[in-house]
Amino acid sequence: MIVVVVIGLAAAVLALIVLGGIWYFLSEKFESMNWTLAIAIVLSIAIGIGAAFFYASTESGKAMIKSTKSGISGMDRIVRVYTADGTLLAEYEGRFNIEDKNGGIMFDYDGKRHIYWNCFVESIER
């Protein structure tokens, strides 16, 4: 939930900066443009609330947050690699990122790079 609040605040601040810059340049040309600042504030708050709602209430928003967190620090997971006939080749547990490599997977585990081609991979989040 903290991530959603931070994203909403960041979106609001970014929108306020952009719309405030537009207000600044327009107010030099038109001296009675103070209402544009109010519009900029209202729009930035609306954008922040919309971004927070998207990330908190939709499955695609939640998936984006999880993907971002996984890309930064890895994800606690169990990975099982199987042959085509269902035989378990290997099993790994820990915090790491998995990358898709055109029909194979690649990840670093215990300081070593593991690449598996033409096999079935099961990745379970812990």
DSSP file (Angstrom, degrees, kcal/mol; ACC not computed):
  #  RESIDUE AA STRUCTURE BP1 BP2  ACC     N-H-->O    O-->H-N    N-H-->O    O-->H-N    TCO  KAPPA ALPHA  PHI   PSI    X-CA   Y-CA   Z-CA
    1    1 A M     >        0   0    0      0, 0.0     4,-2.0     0, 0.0     5,-0.2   0.000 360.0 360.0 360.0 -33.1    0.0    0.0    0.0
    2    2 A I  H  >  +     0   0    0      1,-0.2     4,-2.5     2,-0.2     5,-0.2   0.887 360.0  54.9 -63.5 -37.9    2.9    2.3    0.7
    3    3 A V  H  > S+     0   0    0      1,-0.2     4,-2.5     2,-0.2    -1,-0.2   0.899 106.6  51.1 -61.7 -40.6    4.1    1.9   -2.9
    4    4 A V  H  > S+     0   0    0      2,-0.2     4,-2.5     1,-0.2    -1,-0.2   0.908 110.6  48.0 -64.3 -42.7    0.7    2.9   -4.2
    5    5 A V  H  X S+     0   0    0     -4,-2.0     4,-2.6     2,-0.2     5,-0.2   0.915 112.4  49.1 -64.7 -42.9    0.7    6.1   -2.1
    6    6 A V  H  X S+     0   0    0     -4,-2.5     4,-2.7     2,-0.2    -2,-0.2   0.913 111.9  48.6 -63.7 -42.2    4.2    7.0   -3.2
    7    7 A I  H  X S+     0   0    0     -4,-2.5     4,-2.6     2,-0.2    -2,-0.2   0.918 112.0  49.5 -63.9 -42.9    3.3    6.4   -6.9
    8    8 A G  H  X S+     0   0    0     -4,-2.5     4,-2.2     2,-0.2    -2,-0.2   0.919 113.4  45.7 -61.6 -44.1    0.2    8.6   -6.5
    9    9 A L  H  X S+     0   0    0     -4,-2.6     4,-2.7     2,-0.2     5,-0.2   0.906 112.5  50.9 -65.9 -41.0    2.2   11.4   -4.8
   10   10 A A  H  X S+     0   0    0     -4,-2.7     4,-2.6     1,-0.2    -2,-0.2   0.913 110.8  48.7 -63.2 -41.4    4.9   11.2   -7.4
   11   11 A A  H  X S+     0   0    0     -4,-2.6     4,-2.4     2,-0.2    -1,-0.2   0.899 112.4  48.9 -64.5 -40.0    2.4   11.4  -10.2
   12   12 A A  H  X S+     0   0    0     -4,-2.2     4,-2.4     2,-0.2    -2,-0.2   0.917 112.8  46.6 -66.1 -43.0    0.7   14.4   -8.5
   13   13 A V  H  X S+     0   0    0     -4,-2.7     4,-2.4     2,-0.2    -2,-0.2   0.921 113.3  48.9 -65.8 -43.4    4.0   16.2   -8.0
   14   14 A L  H  X S+     0   0    0     -4,-2.6     4,-2.4    -5,-0.2    -2,-0.2   0.918 112.8  47.5 -62.3 -43.0    5.1   15.5  -11.6
   15   15 A A  H  X S+     0   0    0     -4,-2.4     4,-3.0     1,-0.2     5,-0.3   0.896 111.2  51.7 -64.7 -38.9    1.8   16.7  -13.0
   16   16 A L  H  X S+     0   0    0     -4,-2.4     4,-2.5     2,-0.2    -2,-0.2   0.895 109.9  49.2 -65.0 -39.2    2.0   19.8  -10.8
   17   17 A I  H  X S+     0   0    0     -4,-2.4     4,-2.1     2,-0.2    -2,-0.2   0.944 115.3  43.4 -64.3 -47.2    5.5   20.6  -12.0
   18   18 A V  H  X S+     0   0    0     -4,-2.4     4,-2.0     2,-0.2    -2,-0.2   0.955 119.6  41.4 -64.1 -50.0    4.5   20.2  -15.7
   19   19 A L  H  X S+     0   0    0     -4,-3.0     4,-2.4     1,-0.2    -1,-0.2   0.845 113.2  54.4 -69.8 -31.7    1.2   22.1  -15.3
   20   20 A G  H  X S+     0   0    0     -4,-2.5     4,-2.5    -5,-0.3    -1,-0.2   0.878 107.3  51.3 -65.9 -37.3    2.9   24.8  -13.1
   21   21 A G  H  X S+     0   0    0     -4,-2.1     4,-2.1     2,-0.2    -2,-0.2   0.904 110.0  48.7 -64.9 -40.9    5.5   25.3  -15.8
   22   22 A I  H  X S+     0   0    0     -4,-2.0     4,-2.3     1,-0.2     5,-0.2   0.924 111.7  50.2 -62.4 -43.7    2.7   25.8  -18.4
   23   23 A W  H  X S+     0   0    0     -4,-2.4     4,-2.7     1,-0.2    -2,-0.2   0.908 108.5  53.0 -60.1 -42.5    1.0   28.2  -16.0
   24   24 A Y  H  X S+     0   0    0     -4,-2.5     4,-1.0     1,-0.2    -1,-0.2   0.923 112.2  43.3 -61.4 -45.6    4.2   30.2  -15.5
   25   25 A F  H  X S+     0   0    0     -4,-2.1     4,-0.7     1,-0.2    -1,-0.2   0.861 116.7  46.7 -71.8 -34.1    4.8   30.6  -19.2
   26   26 A L  H >X S+     0   0    0     -4,-2.3     4,-2.5     1,-0.2     3,-0.5   0.861 106.0  59.0 -73.2 -34.6    1.2   31.5  -20.0
   27   27 A S  H 3< S+     0   0    0     -4,-2.7    -1,-0.2     1,-0.2    -2,-0.2   0.769  98.7  59.2 -69.4 -23.5    0.9   34.0  -17.0
   28   28 A E  H 3< S+     0   0    0     -4,-1.0    -1,-0.2    -5,-0.2    -2,-0.2   0.853 112.9  38.6 -69.7 -32.7    3.8   36.1  -18.5
   29   29 A K  H << S+     0   0    0     -4,-0.7     2,-0.5    -3,-0.5    -2,-0.2   0.860 125.5  35.9 -83.9 -37.8    1.7   36.6  -21.6
   30   30 A F    ><  -     0   0    0     -4,-2.5     3,-0.7     1,-0.1    -1,-0.3  -0.951  68.2-162.6-121.2 111.7   -1.7   37.0  -20.0
   31   31 A E  T 3  S+     0   0    0     -2,-0.5     2,-0.2     1,-0.3     3,-0.2   0.709  85.6  58.3 -71.0 -21.0   -1.6   38.8  -16.7
   32   32 A S  T 3  S+     0   0    0      1,-0.2     3,-0.3     2,-0.1    -1,-0.3  -0.233  71.4 111.5-101.9  45.3   -5.1   37.6  -15.5
   33   33 A M    X>  +     0   0    0     -3,-0.7     3,-1.4    -6,-0.2     4,-0.5  -0.007  28.7 119.6-107.0  28.4   -4.3   33.8  -15.8
   34   34 A N  H >>  +     0   0    0      1,-0.3     4,-1.0     2,-0.2     3,-0.9   0.793  67.5  66.8 -64.8 -26.1   -4.3   33.0  -12.0
   35   35 A W  H 3> S+     0   0    0     -3,-0.3     4,-2.1     1,-0.2    -1,-0.3   0.763  88.4  67.2 -65.5 -23.5   -7.1   30.5  -12.6
   36   36 A T  H <> S+     0   0    0     -3,-1.4     4,-2.3     1,-0.2    -1,-0.2   0.838  95.9  55.1 -67.3 -30.1   -4.7   28.4  -14.6
   37   37 A L  H <X S+     0   0    0     -3,-0.9     4,-2.3    -4,-0.5    -1,-0.2   0.910 107.4  49.4 -66.1 -41.1   -2.8   27.7  -11.4
   38   38 A A  H  X S+     0   0    0     -4,-1.0     4,-2.5     2,-0.2    -2,-0.2   0.908 111.7  48.7 -63.3 -41.2   -6.0   26.4   -9.7
   39   39 A I  H  X S+     0   0    0     -4,-2.1     4,-2.8     1,-0.2     5,-0.2   0.901 109.8  52.6 -64.4 -40.4   -6.6   24.2  -12.8
   40   40 A A  H  X S+     0   0    0     -4,-2.3     4,-2.2     2,-0.2    -2,-0.2   0.907 110.9  46.7 -62.0 -42.1   -3.1   22.9  -12.6
   41   41 A I  H  X S+     0   0    0     -4,-2.3     4,-2.2     2,-0.2    -2,-0.2   0.930 113.8  47.2 -66.1 -45.7   -3.5   22.0   -8.9
   42   42 A V  H  X S+     0   0    0     -4,-2.5     4,-2.3     1,-0.2    -2,-0.2   0.918 113.8  48.0 -63.6 -43.3   -6.8   20.3   -9.5
   43   43 A L  H  X S+     0   0    0     -4,-2.8     4,-2.6     2,-0.2    -1,-0.2   0.892 110.7  50.9 -64.8 -39.6   -5.5   18.3  -12.5
   44   44 A S  H  X S+     0   0    0     -4,-2.2     4,-2.3    -5,-0.2    -1,-0.2   0.895 111.2  47.9 -67.1 -37.9   -2.4   17.2  -10.6
   45   45 A I  H  X S+     0   0    0     -4,-2.2     4,-2.7     2,-0.2     5,-0.2   0.913 112.3  50.0 -65.9 -41.4   -4.4   16.0   -7.7
   46   46 A A  H  X S+     0   0    0     -4,-2.3     4,-2.5     2,-0.2    -2,-0.2   0.897 110.9  48.8 -63.7 -40.4   -6.8   14.1  -10.1
   47   47 A I  H  X S+     0   0    0     -4,-2.6     4,-2.6     2,-0.2    -1,-0.2   0.913 112.1  49.2 -65.5 -42.0   -3.8   12.5  -11.9
   48   48 A G  H  X S+     0   0    0     -4,-2.3     4,-2.4     2,-0.2    -2,-0.2   0.921 113.3  45.7 -62.9 -44.5   -2.3   11.5   -8.6
   49   49 A I  H  X S+     0   0    0     -4,-2.7     4,-2.7     2,-0.2    -2,-0.2   0.902 113.3  50.8 -65.8 -40.3   -5.6   10.0   -7.4
   50   50 A G  H  X S+     0   0    0     -4,-2.5     4,-2.5    -5,-0.2    -2,-0.2   0.907 111.2  47.4 -63.5 -42.1   -6.1    8.2  -10.7
   51   51 A A  H  X S+     0   0    0     -4,-2.6     4,-2.5     2,-0.2     5,-0.2   0.922 113.4  47.9 -65.5 -43.4   -2.6    6.7  -10.6
   52   52 A A  H  X S+     0   0    0     -4,-2.4     4,-2.0     1,-0.2     5,-0.2   0.910 112.5  49.4 -63.4 -41.8   -3.1    5.5   -7.1
   53   53 A F  H  X S+     0   0    0     -4,-2.7     4,-2.7     2,-0.2     5,-0.4   0.921 110.9  50.4 -62.3 -43.8   -6.5    4.1   -7.9
   54   54 A F  H  X S+     0   0    0     -4,-2.5     4,-1.5     1,-0.2     7,-0.4   0.940 114.8  42.0 -59.9 -48.8   -5.0    2.3  -11.0
   55   55 A Y  H  < S+     0   0    0     -4,-2.5    -1,-0.2     1,-0.2    -2,-0.2   0.775 122.6  39.3 -72.9 -25.5   -2.1    0.7   -9.0
   56   56 A A  H  < S+     0   0    0     -4,-2.0    -2,-0.2    -5,-0.2    -1,-0.2   0.784 123.7  33.5 -92.2 -29.3   -4.3   -0.2   -6.0
   57   57 A S  H  < S+     0   0    0     -4,-2.7     2,-0.3    -5,-0.2    -3,-0.2   0.597 102.3  70.5-110.5 -12.9   -7.5   -1.4   -7.6
   58   58 A T     X  -     0   0    0     -4,-1.5     4,-2.2    -5,-0.4     5,-0.2  -0.824  69.3-135.3-110.7 149.0   -6.7   -3.0  -10.9
   59   59 A E  H  > S+     0   0    0     -2,-0.3     4,-2.3     1,-0.2     5,-0.1   0.866 108.1  53.0 -67.2 -35.5   -5.0   -6.4  -11.4
   60   60 A S  H  > S+     0   0    0      2,-0.2     4,-2.0     1,-0.2    -1,-0.2   0.871 108.9  50.3 -68.8 -34.1   -2.7   -4.9  -14.2
   61   61 A G  H  > S+     0   0    0     -7,-0.4     4,-2.0     2,-0.2    -2,-0.2   0.916 111.3  47.7 -66.2 -43.1   -1.7   -2.1  -11.8
   62   62 A K  H  X S+     0   0    0     -4,-2.2     4,-2.3    -8,-0.2    -2,-0.2   0.882 111.1  51.8 -64.1 -37.9   -0.8   -4.7   -9.1
   63   63 A A  H  X S+     0   0    0     -4,-2.3     4,-2.6     2,-0.2    -1,-0.2   0.878 107.3  52.9 -66.2 -37.4    1.1   -6.8  -11.6
   64   64 A M  H  X S+     0   0    0     -4,-2.0     4,-2.4     2,-0.2    -2,-0.2   0.915 109.6  48.4 -63.1 -42.4    3.1   -3.7  -12.7
   65   65 A I  H  X S+     0   0    0     -4,-2.0     4,-2.6     2,-0.2     5,-0.2   0.929 113.0  47.7 -63.1 -44.7    4.1   -3.0   -9.1
   66   66 A K  H  X S+     0   0    0     -4,-2.3     4,-2.4     1,-0.2    -2,-0.2   0.902 112.3  49.4 -63.9 -41.3    5.1   -6.7   -8.5
   67   67 A S  H  X S+     0   0    0     -4,-2.6     4,-2.4     2,-0.2    -1,-0.2   0.897 111.9  48.7 -64.6 -40.2    7.1   -6.7  -11.8
   68   68 A T  H  X S+     0   0    0     -4,-2.4     4,-1.5     2,-0.2    -2,-0.2   0.937 113.2  46.0 -65.5 -46.5    8.9   -3.5  -10.8
   69   69 A K  H  X S+     0   0    0     -4,-2.6     4,-2.3     1,-0.2     5,-0.4   0.890 113.6  50.1 -63.2 -38.8    9.7   -4.7   -7.4
   70   70 A S  H  X S+     0   0    0     -4,-2.4     4,-1.8     1,-0.2    -1,-0.2   0.885 109.2  51.5 -66.6 -38.8   10.9   -8.1   -8.8
   71   71 A G  H  < S+     0   0    0     -4,-2.4    -1,-0.2    -5,-0.2    -2,-0.2   0.788 114.0  44.4 -68.6 -27.4   13.1   -6.3  -11.4
   72   72 A I  H  < S+     0   0    0     -4,-1.5    -2,-0.2    -5,-0.1    -1,-0.2   0.941 136.4   3.1 -82.5 -51.8   14.8   -4.2   -8.7
   73   73 A S  H  < S-     0   0    0     -4,-2.3    -3,-0.2     1,-0.3    -2,-0.2   0.336 100.3-113.6-122.2   6.8   15.5   -6.7   -6.0
   74   74 A G     <  -     0   0    0     -4,-1.8     2,-0.4    -5,-0.4    -1,-0.3  -0.151  32.6 -93.3  80.8 174.9   14.4  -10.1   -7.3
   75   75 A M  E     -A   96   0A   0     21,-1.3    21,-1.6    19,-0.1     2,-0.5  -0.989  27.2-112.6-132.6 139.5   11.5  -12.1   -5.9
   76   76 A D  E     +A   95   0A   0     -2,-0.4    50,-2.6    19,-0.2     2,-0.3  -0.591  61.4 146.9 -67.6 120.0   11.5  -14.9   -3.3
   77   77 A R  E     -AB  94 125A   0     17,-2.9    17,-2.1    -2,-0.5     2,-0.5  -0.966  50.8-127.3-153.4 164.9   10.5  -17.9   -5.3
   78   78 A I  E     -AB  93 124A   0     46,-2.8    46,-3.1    -2,-0.3     2,-0.5  -0.986  27.4-165.4-115.1 127.8   10.9  -21.6   -5.9
   79   79 A V  E     -AB  92 123A   0     13,-2.9    13,-2.8    -2,-0.5     2,-0.4  -0.967   5.1-173.0-119.2 127.5   11.9  -22.7   -9.4
   80   80 A R  E     -AB  91 122A   0     42,-2.9    42,-3.1    -2,-0.5     2,-0.5  -0.977   8.2-157.1-119.5 133.0   11.6  -26.2  -10.6
   81   81 A V  E     -AB  90 121A   0      9,-2.7     8,-3.3    -2,-0.4     9,-1.4  -0.941  14.4-173.5-113.2 127.2   12.9  -27.3  -14.0
   82   82 A Y  E     -AB  88 120A   0     38,-3.5    38,-2.3    -2,-0.5     6,-0.2  -0.857  21.0-124.8-119.9 152.1   11.4  -30.4  -15.7
   83   83 A T    >   -     0   0    0      4,-2.4     3,-1.5    -2,-0.3    36,-0.1  -0.301  44.1 -93.2 -79.7 176.6   12.3  -32.4  -18.8
   84   84 A A  T 3  S+     0   0    0      1,-0.3    -1,-0.1    34,-0.2    35,-0.1   0.792 127.1  52.7 -64.7 -28.0    9.7  -33.0  -21.5
   85   85 A D  T 3  S-     0   0    0      2,-0.1    -1,-0.3     1,-0.0    -3,-0.0   0.415 124.3-100.8 -89.9   3.7    8.7  -36.3  -19.9
   86   86 A G  S <  S+     0   0    0     -3,-1.5     2,-0.3     1,-0.3    -2,-0.1   0.518  70.7 147.0  95.8   6.9    8.1  -34.7  -16.5
   87   87 A T        -     0   0    0      1,-0.1    -4,-2.4     2,-0.0     2,-0.5  -0.599  52.9-117.7 -77.0 133.6   11.4  -35.7  -14.7
   88   88 A L  E     +A   82   0A   0     -2,-0.3    -6,-0.3    -6,-0.2     3,-0.1  -0.599  34.1 176.8 -73.8 120.0   12.6  -33.1  -12.2
   89   89 A L  E     -     0   0A   0     -8,-3.3     2,-0.3    -2,-0.5    -7,-0.2   0.889  61.9 -13.3 -86.6 -48.2   16.0  -31.7  -13.4
   90   90 A A  E     -A   81   0A   0     -9,-1.4    -9,-2.7     2,-0.0     2,-0.4  -0.988  50.6-154.5-155.7 156.8   16.6  -29.1  -10.7
   91   91 A E  E     -A   80   0A   0     -2,-0.3     2,-0.4   -11,-0.2   -11,-0.2  -0.997  13.5-174.5-139.7 133.9   15.0  -27.1   -8.0
   92   92 A Y  E     -A   79   0A   0    -13,-2.8   -13,-2.9    -2,-0.4     2,-0.4  -0.971   5.2-169.7-130.0 142.7   16.1  -23.7   -6.7
   93   93 A E  E     +A   78   0A   0     -2,-0.4     2,-0.3   -15,-0.2   -15,-0.2  -0.999  41.6  68.3-130.8 135.5   14.8  -21.6   -3.8
   94   94 A G  E    S-A   77   0A   0    -17,-2.1   -17,-2.9    -2,-0.4     2,-0.6  -0.974  82.1 -50.5 155.5-166.0   15.8  -18.0   -3.1
   95   95 A R  E    S+A   76   0A   0     -2,-0.3     2,-0.3   -19,-0.2   -19,-0.2  -0.921  72.3 122.4-108.7 112.6   15.6  -14.4   -4.2
   96   96 A F  E     -A   75   0A   0    -21,-1.6   -21,-1.3    -2,-0.6     2,-0.3  -0.983  54.6-107.5-161.7 165.7   16.4  -13.9   -7.9
   97   97 A N        -     0   0    0     -2,-0.3    11,-0.5   -23,-0.2     2,-0.4  -0.768  23.9-150.0 -98.8 145.2   15.2  -12.6  -11.2
   98   98 A I        -     0   0    0     -2,-0.3     2,-0.4     9,-0.1     9,-0.2  -0.968  10.4-161.9-115.9 131.9   14.3  -14.9  -14.1
   99   99 A E  E     -C  106   0B   0      7,-2.9     7,-2.2    -2,-0.4     2,-0.5  -0.929  16.7-130.4-115.6 139.1   14.8  -13.7  -17.7
  100  100 A D  E     -C  105   0B   0     -2,-0.4     2,-0.3     5,-0.2     5,-0.2  -0.751  22.0-172.7 -85.3 127.3   13.1  -15.2  -20.8
  101  101 A K        -     0   0    0      3,-3.1     3,-0.2    -2,-0.5     4,-0.1  -0.621  57.6 -70.9-125.1  72.4   15.7  -15.9  -23.5
  102  102 A N  S    S-     0   0    0     -2,-0.3     3,-0.1     1,-0.3    -2,-0.0   0.910 119.3 -14.3  46.9  63.2   13.8  -17.0  -26.7
  103  103 A G  S    S+     0   0    0      1,-0.4    15,-1.1    14,-0.1    16,-0.4   0.431 131.4  67.4  96.6  -0.3   12.7  -20.4  -25.6
  104  104 A G  E    S- D   0 117B   0     -3,-0.2    -3,-3.1    13,-0.2    -1,-0.4  -0.842  70.8-125.6-137.5 175.5   14.9  -20.7  -22.5
  105  105 A I  E     -CD 100 116B   0     11,-2.2    11,-2.2    -2,-0.3     2,-0.4  -0.930  16.3-165.7-126.1 155.4   15.3  -19.1  -19.1
  106  106 A M  E     +CD  99 115B   0     -7,-2.2    -7,-2.9    -2,-0.3     2,-0.3  -1.000  16.1 153.7-139.6 138.4   18.2  -17.5  -17.5
  107  107 A F  E     - D   0 114B   0      7,-2.2     7,-3.6    -2,-0.4     2,-0.5  -0.980  37.6-120.4-157.5 157.5   18.9  -16.6  -13.9
  108  108 A D  E     + D   0 113B   0    -11,-0.5     2,-0.4    -2,-0.3     5,-0.2  -0.886  33.0 173.4-101.7 130.2   21.7  -16.1  -11.4
  109  109 A Y  E >   - D   0 112B   0      3,-3.1     3,-1.6    -2,-0.5   -13,-0.1  -0.985  67.0  -9.4-141.9 126.3   21.7  -18.3   -8.3
  110  110 A D  T 3  S-     0   0    0     -2,-0.4     3,-0.1     1,-0.3    -1,-0.1   0.856 129.5 -54.2  53.9  39.8   24.5  -18.5   -5.7
  111  111 A G  T 3  S+     0   0    0      1,-0.2     2,-0.4     0, 0.0    -1,-0.3   0.510 119.0 104.5  78.6   4.2   26.8  -16.5   -7.9
  112  112 A K  E <   -D  109   0B   0     -3,-1.6    -3,-3.1     2,-0.0     2,-0.5  -0.930  69.0-125.7-120.9 144.4   26.4  -18.7  -11.0
  113  113 A R  E     -D  108   0B   0     -2,-0.4     2,-0.5    -5,-0.2    -5,-0.2  -0.740  23.2-162.3 -88.8 130.9   24.4  -18.2  -14.1
  114  114 A H  E     -D  107   0B   0     -7,-3.6    -7,-2.2    -2,-0.5     2,-0.4  -0.954   9.0-179.4-115.0 130.0   21.9  -20.9  -15.0
  115  115 A I  E     -D  106   0B   0     -2,-0.5     2,-0.4    -9,-0.2    -9,-0.2  -0.996   3.8-171.4-130.1 127.0   20.5  -21.2  -18.4
  116  116 A Y  E     -D  105   0B   0    -11,-2.2   -11,-2.2    -2,-0.4     2,-0.3  -0.975   2.9-168.5-121.6 131.9   17.9  -23.9  -19.4
  117  117 A W  E     +D  104   0B   0     -2,-0.4   -13,-0.2   -13,-0.2     3,-0.1  -0.901  64.3   4.4-117.2 146.5   16.8  -24.5  -22.9
  118  118 A N  S    S+     0   0    0    -15,-1.1     2,-0.3    -2,-0.3   -34,-0.2   0.885 100.0 107.7  51.8  51.6   13.9  -26.7  -24.2
  119  119 A C  S    S-     0   0    0    -16,-0.4     2,-0.5    -3,-0.2   -36,-0.2  -0.919  72.1-100.6-145.8 171.7   12.5  -27.6  -20.8
  120  120 A F  E     -B   82   0A   0    -38,-2.3   -38,-3.5    -2,-0.3     2,-0.4  -0.845  33.9-162.3-102.0 133.3    9.5  -26.8  -18.6
  121  121 A V  E     -B   81   0A   0     -2,-0.5     2,-0.5   -40,-0.2   -40,-0.2  -0.954   8.0-165.0-121.9 132.2    9.9  -24.3  -15.8
  122  122 A E  E     -B   80   0A   0    -42,-3.1   -42,-2.9    -2,-0.4     2,-0.5  -0.970   7.9-172.9-114.6 122.8    7.7  -23.8  -12.8
  123  123 A S  E     -B   79   0A   0     -2,-0.5     2,-0.5   -44,-0.2   -44,-0.2  -0.970   2.5-174.7-120.0 120.6    8.2  -20.6  -10.9
  124  124 A I  E     -B   78   0A   0    -46,-3.1   -46,-2.8    -2,-0.5     2,-0.3  -0.960  20.3-133.8-119.6 126.0    6.3  -20.2   -7.6
  125  125 A E  E      B   77   0A   0     -2,-0.5   -48,-0.3   -48,-0.2   -49,-0.0  -0.557 360.0 360.0 -74.9 137.7    6.3  -17.0   -5.6
  126  126 A R              0   0    0    -50,-2.6   -49,-0.2    -2,-0.3    -1,-0.1   0.428 360.0 360.0 -97.7 360.0    6.8  -17.5   -1.9
